[in-house]
């Protein structure tokens, strides 16, 4: 090739290179402008975008879980086109300070230091069952007021709750926030909270109210409801993050029936790592309370599963689930219906028992309580309480529970005092207003609730014997669930030295019903394959495996299906009870010594 030809090729190559660089620069400029325009459009329209870059967020080492320490720090994925938003004092660019983490944990009882370093608008993946993403909802199901109550709360978790709602809720539905400070005394929870509320109000209105003295959850939620102006109120705890697609399935049942009250599925935000633990598996549990009025989780009864299959066909697994009770922190309700239903019992103190009371009131007074599998909300379960209960925790909750028993349990109020003798003479003030409300609303009796809504419960009239149970052969050793009652199904019970009767309710309280059900407070008893007596959930207790027969004459407890007798075994402190061939020995003869009911 001649020299001048080579020169022409060189010039042509330089020209092409210059042209490509120019076009690329123009493309970059267009992208930058596009992002800025999109930023404005996002805030004006309320559309939820996704972040297109990933930023490493340092996380603390996991001392108690060595496997976790070797995992790389999770990458941040936030709203596309928007920069991560931090609290003004975040030091996320600095090396992680473990001492600061420990010091703040002692105050807040979760990892506030890490929370302050994480973006307030971090992204969370859609972890709902796959069918949820294909659902179509009416665009205008009502204006929603999201109500948050807080007391001495960290700004970062409050506004991570708020930003998650803003970024994952249709603007056609999200009407406002009501942010209610129930008498905080920490400066961050007062001045900084108000300042950030004013800033975010430019995007979605935040009605900020501050109570100068602490009133407790029930009074605060009732007061906050008076400031809400939406059609539907969604109560969230102040340390949550909603997952994608959370709002529409939560309010759709209320749109169809104003007396429906709905609860999202609650996922865990780990208090130490701030990781959201979720999954796409269908919902498998519902909430209820036991005869002590304590809330717990139970398997969905077969009869409820059959109803869902019949009414919802192929999509039954994501259909609303009837639940006897709510956990209490997160739920949605028609605003006007909330007031008609009687709001909260504002004579209750701090918190505890209000979820039991409102659940009983919803069901017996004409409403329904539903869990919505396609609505998921993460919640920080703290490592202890960062606040006091204005007195002893147990006494505060006992006060509230007694008010529930007096107003709602009818004849079984007396049963509750047998279970909690310390409540009998406790002064809980007047219940006149709440009893009058119950009459005004023409609510059904407690027995109806037990029979039709909460089959895990038992009433005193249905019992043959209850209390501490011991064999004639070992009369100083009582049947004891050995701490296994709330650890799951399939665990055994045994024997242990008998407690004082008033404290026996914790581990040594047994019941035998007229129908032959042998049970503890929260579990029914059955036999496994090797004839060991094991704890099982009570929702489907009418199956034959759960049937026992207590013989009042010879004091034997016989498993009906196998014909075998419950046997204390050869040792005084047994780790399990078994059923063996009936032989008339004293260790197969059982007596109930506490609150014996003769029929």
Secondary structure, DSSP 8 states (H G I E B T S, - for coil): --HHHHHHHHHHHHHHHHHHHHHHHHHHHHHHHHHHHHHHHHHHH-------SEEE------SS-HHHHTS---EEEB-TTS-----TT--TTS---HHHHHHHHHHHSS-HHHHHHS-TTB-----S-GGGGG----S-S--EEEEEEESS--HHHHHHHHHHHHHTS-TTTEEEEEEEEES--SGGGTHHHHHHHHHHTTTS-EEEEEESS---HHHHHHHHHTT--SSEEEEEESSEEE-TTHHHHHHHHHHH-TTEEEEEEEEEE-TTT--EE---S---EEEEE-TT--EEEEE--HHHHHHHHHHHGGGGGGS-EE-SB--SSSEEEEHHHHHHHT---TTS-SSSSHHHHHHHHHHHTT-EEEEEEEEEEEEE--SS-SS--SS-HHHHHHHHHHHHHHHH-GGGHHHHHHH-GGGTT------HHHHHHHHHTT---HHHHHHHT-TT---GGGEEEEE-EEEGGGTTEEEE-TT-TTS-TT-B-EEEE---GGGTTTT--EEEETT-BEE-SS-EEEE-TT-BEEEE-STTTTSGGGBEEE-TTT--EEETTTTEEEE--SSSS-S--EEE-----GGG-EEE-SS----
